[in-house]
Amino acid sequence: MDPLIRVIVAKPGLDGHDRGAKVIARSLRDAGMEVVYTGIRQTPETIVRVALEEDAQVIGLSILSGAHLPLCQRVMDLLRAQGMDDVVVVVGGTVPRDDAAQLRQMGVAGVFGPGTPVQEIVDFIRRAVRERGVGRPR
């Protein structure tokens, strides 16, 4: 059995549409993960602070506003500055294919568009956490 996976689900930026984030948060919880949903309009600084405080292995960012590149870059920079390079970052939302490649280059582990089956996201997170080493001390 896999160890408990702690996930932060957040809506960075000014996007106020959070139905998808809530569906994912509930689905991850139903899959046995511990989930903290931070709500809408979160700053990258707040998201990383919560991830640090909660000792999260995963940050899930839901972004529909089109600001995914600068928001994700800031989150990734803050994670590195905190020595949290092992945190798995996944992004969901409307992300153009070329931008998804850029997100992966900056360190985002996975990018999931609308209609992605929830089980695919659950399986991806479990695999990514296992590969990075769950429970390693910071």
N, CA, C and O of each residue as an XYZ file, in Angstrom:
552
protein
N       0.836     -1.187      0.000
C       0.000      0.000      0.000
C       0.878      1.247      0.000
O       1.886      1.299      0.705
N       0.501      2.240     -0.780
C       1.247      3.485     -0.864
C       1.070      4.290      0.420
O       0.003      4.254      1.034
N       2.125      5.024      0.833
C       1.959      5.933      1.965
C       0.990      7.054      1.598
O       0.742      7.326      0.423
N       0.453      7.693      2.626
C      -0.479      8.790      2.410
C       0.190      9.893      1.596
O       1.306     10.314      1.900
N      -0.496     10.349      0.570
C       0.003     11.433     -0.277
C      -0.756     12.697      0.107
O      -1.987     12.713      0.113
N      -0.017     13.754      0.425
C      -0.622     15.037      0.781
C      -0.542     15.974     -0.416
O       0.528     16.194     -0.984
N      -1.707     16.525     -0.792
C      -1.831     17.350     -1.991
C      -2.425     18.703     -1.618
O      -3.396     18.781     -0.866
N      -1.837     19.755     -2.148
C      -2.412     21.094     -2.077
C      -3.042     21.361     -3.440
O      -2.373     21.242     -4.466
N      -4.324     21.722     -3.457
C      -4.994     22.119     -4.689
C      -5.281     23.603     -4.567
O      -5.869     24.053     -3.584
N      -4.862     24.365     -5.576
C      -4.989     25.823     -5.494
C      -5.368     26.421     -6.833
O      -5.115     25.852     -7.895
N      -5.984     27.590     -6.746
C      -6.349     28.392     -7.921
C      -5.544     29.682     -7.860
O      -5.980     30.648     -7.234
N      -4.374     29.720     -8.500
C      -3.577     30.947     -8.463
C      -4.128     32.011     -9.411
O      -4.801     31.702    -10.394
N      -3.832     33.242     -9.099
C      -4.225     34.340     -9.979
C      -5.656     34.779     -9.748
O      -6.237     34.522     -8.693
N      -6.215     35.440    -10.737
C      -7.515     36.074    -10.594
C      -8.688     35.234    -11.076
O      -9.836     35.670    -10.988
N      -8.423     34.051    -11.575
C      -9.478     33.177    -12.072
C     -10.393     32.757    -10.922
O      -9.917     32.238     -9.913
N     -11.675     32.972    -11.061
C     -12.620     32.644    -10.009
C     -13.442     31.393    -10.260
O     -14.332     31.075     -9.471
N     -13.163     30.677    -11.340
C     -13.934     29.479    -11.673
C     -13.252     28.266    -11.060
O     -12.180     27.858    -11.508
N     -13.874     27.687    -10.033
C     -13.182     26.629     -9.308
C     -13.891     25.278     -9.301
O     -13.536     24.398     -8.516
N     -14.872     25.106    -10.151
C     -15.578     23.825    -10.170
C     -14.616     22.664    -10.450
O     -14.654     21.650     -9.754
N     -13.767     22.806    -11.449
C     -12.819     21.743    -11.783
C     -11.871     21.443    -10.636
O     -11.584     20.278    -10.359
N     -11.381     22.481     -9.965
C     -10.467     22.290     -8.833
C     -11.167     21.528     -7.713
O     -10.567     20.664     -7.074
N     -12.423     21.847     -7.481
C     -13.179     21.149     -6.431
C     -13.436     19.693     -6.796
O     -13.387     18.814     -5.936
N     -13.708     19.444     -8.059
C     -13.915     18.061     -8.509
C     -12.628     17.257     -8.324
O     -12.660     16.130     -7.829
N     -11.510     17.834     -8.718
C     -10.226     17.141     -8.572
C      -9.895     16.936     -7.101
O      -9.461     15.850     -6.717
N     -10.090     17.958     -6.269
C      -9.801     17.831     -4.838
C     -10.602     16.671     -4.237
O     -10.054     15.842     -3.510
N     -11.879     16.618     -4.540
C     -12.727     15.546     -4.000
C     -12.303     14.190     -4.561
O     -12.275     13.201     -3.828
N     -11.979     14.135     -5.838
C     -11.576     12.868     -6.457
C     -10.273     12.349     -5.865
O     -10.134     11.147     -5.637
N      -9.324     13.232     -5.615
C      -8.063     12.806     -5.007
C      -8.304     12.319     -3.582
O      -7.715     11.329     -3.148
N      -9.176     13.024     -2.856
C      -9.522     12.588     -1.499
C     -10.179     11.211     -1.542
O      -9.850     10.334     -0.743
N     -11.108     11.028     -2.479
C     -11.789      9.743     -2.601
C     -10.822      8.625     -2.988
O     -11.085      7.454     -2.715
N      -9.710      8.982     -3.619
C      -8.683      8.007     -3.989
C      -7.719      7.727     -2.835
O      -6.759      6.973     -2.991
N      -7.981      8.340     -1.671
C      -7.169      8.057     -0.490
C      -6.070      9.055     -0.191
O      -5.229      8.811      0.673
N      -6.065     10.164     -0.886
C      -5.054     11.193     -0.635
C      -5.594     12.214      0.362
O      -6.802     12.424      0.468
N      -4.682     12.838      1.082
C      -5.049     13.930      1.974
C      -4.969     15.208      1.159
O      -3.918     15.513      0.594
N      -6.060     15.961      1.087
C      -6.135     17.118      0.200
C      -6.480     18.374      0.991
O      -7.394     18.378      1.815
N      -5.729     19.439      0.722
C      -6.043     20.763      1.245
C      -6.365     21.627      0.034
O      -5.519     21.835     -0.836
N      -7.595     22.126     -0.015
C      -7.986     23.039     -1.091
C      -7.897     24.450     -0.552
O      -8.594     24.802      0.400
N      -7.041     25.261     -1.156
C      -6.796     26.615     -0.638
C      -7.795     27.639     -1.137
O      -7.867     28.742     -0.595
N      -8.567     27.300     -2.159
C      -9.548     28.242     -2.676
C      -9.022     29.068     -3.838
O      -7.924     28.846     -4.347
N      -9.851     30.031     -4.239
C      -9.534     30.848     -5.406
C      -8.652     32.032     -5.045
O      -8.513     32.413     -3.883
N      -8.065     32.594     -6.090
C      -7.289     33.835     -6.027
C      -6.119     33.768     -5.046
O      -5.916     34.677     -4.240
N      -5.365     32.691     -5.126
C      -4.205     32.514     -4.267
C      -2.939     33.019     -4.966
O      -2.813     32.911     -6.186
N      -2.028     33.556     -4.203
C      -0.736     33.975     -4.752
C       0.212     32.781     -4.757
O       0.046     31.855     -3.963
N       1.197     32.795     -5.637
C       2.201     31.728     -5.592
C       2.867     31.627     -4.217
O       3.163     30.527     -3.751
N       3.100     32.762     -3.576
C       3.733     32.766     -2.254
C       2.870     32.017     -1.230
O       3.380     31.230     -0.433
N       1.579     32.269     -1.264
C       0.673     31.586     -0.337
C       0.633     30.091     -0.611
O       0.654     29.285      0.320
N       0.575     29.724     -1.865
C       0.514     28.307     -2.240
C       1.745     27.566     -1.742
O       1.626     26.485     -1.165
N       2.921     28.132     -1.959
C       4.154     27.471     -1.532
C       4.243     27.446     -0.006
O       4.704     26.459      0.567
N       3.814     28.509      0.650
C       3.828     28.532      2.124
C       2.932     27.430      2.682
O       3.327     26.722      3.609
N       1.734     27.278      2.127
C       0.822     26.233      2.585
C       1.432     24.852      2.321
O       1.352     23.968      3.174
N       2.030     24.667      1.163
C       2.672     23.382      0.843
C       3.779     23.067      1.847
O       3.929     21.918      2.262
N       4.539     24.059      2.231
C       5.601     23.869      3.219
C       5.006     23.529      4.581
O       5.438     22.579      5.233
N       4.017     24.302      5.005
C       3.381     24.069      6.310
C       2.703     22.707      6.391
O       2.719     22.064      7.441
N       2.118     22.273      5.303
C       1.390     21.000      5.278
C       2.283     19.818      4.901
O       1.820     18.678      4.873
N       3.554     20.081      4.612
C       4.494     19.053      4.173
C       3.924     18.254      3.005
O       3.953     17.023      2.992
N       3.406     18.990      2.029
C       2.760     18.373      0.863
C       3.784     17.787     -0.097
O       4.866     18.339     -0.298
N       3.418     16.668     -0.676
C       4.243     16.072     -1.731
C       3.828     16.560     -3.106
O       4.590     16.452     -4.067
N       2.606     17.103     -3.201
C       2.053     17.489     -4.501
C       1.358     18.835     -4.390
O       0.674     19.122     -3.407
N       1.546     19.655     -5.418
C       0.760     20.874     -5.588
C       0.033     20.744     -6.911
O       0.650     20.538     -7.956
N      -1.280     20.867     -6.856
C      -2.100     20.865     -8.053
C      -2.620     22.270     -8.297
O      -3.335     22.827     -7.463
N      -2.265     22.839     -9.430
C      -2.693     24.192     -9.777
C      -3.747     24.125    -10.863
O      -3.541     23.501    -11.904
N      -4.873     24.768    -10.620
C      -5.945     24.838    -11.603
C      -5.966     26.253    -12.155
O      -6.218     27.214    -11.429
N      -5.697     26.368    -13.462
C      -5.563     27.699    -14.061
C      -6.344     27.754    -15.375
O      -6.079     26.993    -16.305
N      -7.295     28.654    -15.428
C      -8.082     28.847    -16.637
C      -7.887     30.241    -17.223
O      -8.423     30.546    -18.289
N      -7.136     31.077    -16.544
C      -7.047     32.500    -16.896
C      -6.107     32.804    -18.048
O      -6.146     33.905    -18.598
N      -5.255     31.847    -18.430
C      -4.264     32.115    -19.461
C      -2.941     32.605    -18.897
O      -1.995     32.841    -19.649
N      -2.864     32.760    -17.577
C      -1.636     33.249    -16.938
C      -0.789     32.096    -16.387
O      -0.010     32.289    -15.453
N      -0.939     30.918    -16.955
C      -0.274     29.736    -16.424
C       1.251     29.827    -16.467
O       1.909     29.351    -15.542
N       1.828     30.416    -17.498
C       3.292     30.463    -17.586
C       3.914     31.304    -16.470
O       4.772     30.791    -15.752
N       3.527     32.566    -16.288
C       4.161     33.329    -15.202
C       3.796     32.809    -13.811
O       4.635     32.827    -12.911
N       2.568     32.353    -13.623
C       2.182     31.848    -12.304
C       2.964     30.587    -11.954
O       3.468     30.459    -10.838
N       3.068     29.669    -12.886
C       3.806     28.432    -12.623
C       5.293     28.688    -12.459
O       5.941     28.061    -11.621
N       5.844     29.601    -13.250
C       7.263     29.917    -13.098
C       7.541     30.438    -11.692
O       8.538     30.063    -11.075
N       6.666     31.299    -11.185
C       6.842     31.847     -9.835
C       6.740     30.748     -8.776
O       7.542     30.712     -7.843
N       5.768     29.860     -8.914
C       5.640     28.749     -7.967
C       6.897     27.881     -7.993
O       7.426     27.523     -6.941
N       7.371     27.547     -9.180
C       8.564     26.698     -9.293
C       9.787     27.388     -8.694
O      10.589     26.743     -8.019
N       9.937     28.694     -8.933
C      11.056     29.446     -8.364
C      10.997     29.450     -6.838
O      12.016     29.273     -6.170
N       9.800     29.653     -6.294
C       9.638     29.671     -4.841
C       9.898     28.296     -4.233
O      10.499     28.198     -3.163
N       9.461     27.254     -4.892
C       9.739     25.899     -4.395
C      11.240     25.640     -4.339
O      11.749     25.109     -3.352
N      11.939     26.016     -5.394
C      13.400     25.830     -5.410
C      14.074     26.632     -4.299
O      14.992     26.142     -3.641
N      13.617     27.859     -4.095
C      14.193     28.717     -3.058
C      13.993     28.127     -1.664
O      14.805     28.357     -0.768
N      12.919     27.370     -1.481
C      12.630     26.740     -0.190
C      13.250     25.341     -0.073
O      13.074     24.670      0.944
N      13.964     24.906     -1.097
C      14.545     23.567     -1.076
C      13.501     22.474     -1.231
O      13.689     21.353     -0.758
N      12.407     22.804     -1.892
C      11.298     21.864     -2.059
C      11.250     21.318     -3.491
O      10.177     21.200     -4.082
N      12.409     20.992     -4.034
C      12.509     20.516     -5.408
C      11.811     19.173     -5.625
O      11.504     18.807     -6.760
N      11.560     18.432     -4.530
C      10.936     17.118     -4.671
C       9.413     17.181     -4.759
O       8.775     16.160     -5.014
N       8.822     18.347     -4.556
C       7.370     18.482     -4.646
C       6.940     18.314     -6.102
O       7.495     18.938     -7.006
N       5.955     17.472     -6.304
C       5.406     17.225     -7.636
C       4.376     18.320     -7.921
O       3.427     18.500     -7.158
N       4.566     19.039     -9.008
C       3.618     20.085     -9.401
C       2.888     19.625    -10.649
O       3.500     19.252    -11.649
N       1.554     19.660    -10.565
C       0.721     19.340    -11.718
C      -0.195     20.525    -11.986
O      -0.584     21.251    -11.071
N      -0.528     20.704    -13.250
C      -1.365     21.833    -13.663
C      -2.546     21.293    -14.442
O      -2.403     20.422    -15.300
N      -3.710     21.824    -14.130
C      -4.915     21.492    -14.868
C      -5.552     22.761    -15.385
O      -5.451     23.819    -14.764
N      -6.201     22.650    -16.515
C      -6.878     23.811    -17.088
C      -6.697     23.862    -18.588
O      -6.313     22.884    -19.229
N      -6.983     25.021    -19.121
C      -6.874     25.216    -20.561
C      -5.475     25.730    -20.891
O      -5.192     26.925    -20.805
N      -4.615     24.794    -21.269
C      -3.214     25.109    -21.547
C      -2.891     24.669    -22.973
O      -2.998     23.485    -23.294
N      -2.497     25.608    -23.829
C      -2.109     25.225    -25.187
C      -0.938     24.237    -25.181
O      -0.094     24.270    -24.285
N      -0.896     23.377    -26.170
C       0.131     22.327    -26.253
C       1.557     22.890    -26.147
O       2.390     22.337    -25.429
N       1.836     23.988    -26.860
C       3.179     24.580    -26.789
C       3.501     25.065    -25.385
O       4.635     24.940    -24.924
N       2.498     25.621    -24.705
C       2.706     26.093    -23.336
C       2.909     24.921    -22.381
O       3.667     25.029    -21.417
N       2.236     23.804    -22.643
C       2.418     22.617    -21.801
C       3.870     22.160    -21.856
O       4.435     21.761    -20.838
N       4.471     22.217    -23.027
C       5.880     21.855    -23.155
C       6.761     22.815    -22.346
O       7.715     22.385    -21.697
N       6.448     24.087    -22.384
C       7.207     25.073    -21.599
C       7.048     24.819    -20.105
O       8.010     24.941    -19.347
N       5.843     24.467    -19.681
C       5.610     24.175    -18.263
C       6.459     22.990    -17.823
O       7.045     23.009    -16.741
N       6.525     21.968    -18.656
C       7.345     20.802    -18.311
C       8.825     21.176    -18.241
O       9.555     20.668    -17.390
N       9.266     22.057    -19.129
C      10.668     22.497    -19.102
C      11.002     23.239    -17.808
O      12.130     23.162    -17.321
N      10.026     23.956    -17.253
C      10.290     24.692    -16.010
C      10.162     23.795    -14.774
O      10.430     24.239    -13.657
N       9.752     22.529    -14.971
C       9.714     21.589    -13.859
C       8.352     21.068    -13.474
O       8.244     20.256    -12.555
N       7.310     21.509    -14.147
C       5.966     20.987    -13.885
C       5.945     19.527    -14.349
O       6.332     19.216    -15.476
N       5.489     18.645    -13.468
C       5.530     17.207    -13.768
C       4.468     16.781    -14.764
O       4.725     15.934    -15.620
N       3.269     17.360    -14.662
C       2.187     16.939    -15.540
C       1.223     18.069    -15.825
O       0.988     18.934    -14.981
N       0.665     18.052    -17.030
C      -0.313     19.051    -17.460
C      -1.534     18.301    -17.964
O      -1.428     17.438    -18.836
N      -2.709     18.637    -17.404
C      -3.942     17.925    -17.710
C      -5.005     18.906    -18.179
O      -5.326     19.874    -17.489
N      -5.540     18.644    -19.349
C      -6.552     19.519    -19.914
C      -7.954     19.092    -19.533
O      -8.149     18.062    -18.889
N      -8.931     19.894    -19.938
C     -10.326     19.552    -19.674
C     -10.667     18.177    -20.251
O     -10.246     17.830    -21.354
N     -11.430     17.410    -19.490
C     -11.853     16.098    -19.946
C     -10.895     14.968    -19.626
O     -11.184     13.813    -19.936
N      -9.750     15.277    -19.008
C      -8.831     14.207    -18.619
C      -9.522     13.322    -17.589
O     -10.069     13.833    -16.612
N      -9.509     12.014    -17.789
C     -10.121     11.130    -16.789
C      -9.433     11.284    -15.430
O      -8.206     11.330    -15.339
N     -10.238     11.361    -14.396
C      -9.699     11.556    -13.046
C      -8.728     10.445    -12.683
O      -7.696     10.709    -12.066
N      -9.038      9.203    -13.055
C      -8.146      8.095    -12.709
C      -6.763      8.272    -13.328
O      -5.765      7.858    -12.738
N      -6.696      8.874    -14.495
C      -5.398      9.150    -15.127
C      -4.579     10.106    -14.261
O      -3.371      9.927    -14.109
N      -5.231     11.112    -13.698
C      -4.553     12.078    -12.829
C      -4.115     11.404    -11.527
O      -2.990     11.612    -11.074
N      -4.983     10.609    -10.931
C      -4.654      9.883     -9.701
C      -3.450      8.986     -9.929
O      -2.505      9.004     -9.140
N      -3.473      8.207    -10.991
C      -2.367      7.287    -11.296
C      -1.076      8.055    -11.543
O      -0.010      7.639    -11.090
N      -1.163      9.169    -12.255
C       0.020      9.976    -12.537
C       0.639     10.486    -11.230
O       1.851     10.399    -11.032
N      -0.199     11.015    -10.350
C       0.307     11.554     -9.076
C       0.966     10.454     -8.255
O       2.067     10.644     -7.738
N       0.316      9.326     -8.133
C       0.913      8.218     -7.358
C       2.269      7.814     -7.916
O       3.224      7.613     -7.165
N       2.348      7.698     -9.227
C       3.598      7.289     -9.870
C       4.676      8.357     -9.676
O       5.820      8.031     -9.360
N       4.319      9.620     -9.862
C       5.298     10.708     -9.737
C       5.814     10.833     -8.305
O       7.005     11.064     -8.096
N       4.937     10.683     -7.328
C       5.365     10.762     -5.927
C       6.284      9.605     -5.592
O       7.297      9.786     -4.916
N       5.937      8.419     -6.059
C       6.777      7.236     -5.808
C       8.170      7.436     -6.421
O       9.178      7.107     -5.795
N       8.221      7.970     -7.635
C       9.507      8.177     -8.319
C      10.374      9.222     -7.612
O      11.601      9.116     -7.618
N       9.743     10.225     -7.006
C      10.517     11.274     -6.328
C      10.832     10.953     -4.882
O      11.645     11.639     -4.263
N      10.209      9.927     -4.330
C      10.510      9.509     -2.962
C       9.620     10.171     -1.928
O       9.923     11.268     -1.457
N       8.549      9.530     -1.580
C       7.614     10.057     -0.581
C       8.255     10.030      0.788
O       8.956      9.086      1.150
N       7.997     11.098      1.551
C       8.400     11.129      2.944
C       9.864     11.433      3.192
O      10.349     11.264      4.311
N      10.566     11.873      2.178
C      11.966     12.249      2.399
C      12.016     13.513      3.251
O      11.261     14.454      3.009
N      12.902     13.541      4.248
C      12.985     14.777      5.059
C      13.519     15.930      4.237
O      14.366     15.749      3.362
N      13.019     17.104      4.524
C      13.473     18.309      3.845
C      14.659     18.878      4.561
O      15.198     19.904      4.145
